[in-house]
Amino acid sequence: MPLTRDFKDTVMARVQRDPAFRSALLVEATDAFLGGDIDSGKALLRDYLNATAALPAIAAELNLNEKSLRRMLGPGGNPTLKNFINLLTACSRIEHVQLRVCQHGS
């Protein structure tokens, strides 16, 4: 089911005002990727980049064209592992968070 404009606007507003929420988006995106849900991971990263207006700076840092970065995270996009790791590293540096893998339960 597609998200409504009001819901997306609400999420975007919260991302802009709440640093903890921004960090949580990065964690959720990482968890989605690691759990095999690539589409959700890309959507969460797309939401993060759109809401923070960080896309131009991150594209420049990764030496990618902004359009290429958008396509990579689009529904048909297929980011390479290298691009994905570099993107997460850049986003986590902006948010001052350290992403790491932990094992929960057995």
N, C-alpha and C positions, 0 to 999 in steps of 0.2 A: 504494500500500500504506500503510495507516495506521500511525502510529508506536505502538510499545508504551509502556505506562505507565512501564516501567523506563527506556527511552531518554529519554522526556520528563523524568523525574525527574533523570536524569544530566545532561541539558542544563541544567535549571533550577539544579541544585546548582553546576555550573561557572559559570554566569552570575553567581550570587551571590558567588562567591569570586574570580573572575578578571576584573579590569577590562579586560584586553586582549581577552578573549573577548567581553565585552559590546560593546566598540567594534567588534569584527569582525562581530558580528550586525548592527549598524547599517550597516556598509559593505556587507555581503552583501545586506541588505534594499534598500538604495539601488541596488546593482548589478542586483538582480533587477527592480526597477521600471523602471530605465532600459533594461534588456534586454527589456522587454515581458512578463516573467513576474510579473504582478501578484499572482497567488495566492501564490506563494512569498514575495514581498516582504511581503504582508500577514501571512502566517504567521510570518515572522521577526520582524516588529515586534510581533506579538501575543505571541510567546515572550519577547521582550525585556521588554515591559510587565508580563507576568505574573510573570516571574522577579525583576524588580527592585522590584516593588510600586510602580512609579512612576505607574501609571495614574491614581490620584486627583489627584496633583499636576499631571500633564500635562493631564488633562481640565479642571481648574480654570484652568490657565494659558491653555488654548485656548478657554476659556469654552464648553466642551461638557459635556453630561451624560456620566457614565461609561458608561452603557448605550449611548448613541449612539456613543461612541468604540469600544466593543467591537463593536457592529454594523458600524461602518465597516470594521473590520479582519477581520470574520468572512468565511466563505466566500462569502456572497452580497453582501457589502458593496462599495460603490463609492465610495471616498473622492474628493472633489474635489481638484483639483491644489492649491488653496489649503490645504485641510486637511492634505493629505499633506506639503506643504512646511513648514507650521507644526509638524506632528508631528515631522518629522525635525529641524527646528531645535531644538525643545524637548529631544528625546532627545540630540542632539549636545551641547547646552549642559550637560546633566546629566553626560555622560561626558567633557566637556572635549575633544571631538574636532572637527576642522574637516572637513566633507565637501565634496569638490570633484570635478569631472569632469575626468579626464585621458584623453588619447587614447593608447591602447597599440597600437603597430605600425601598419601600413597595410594 
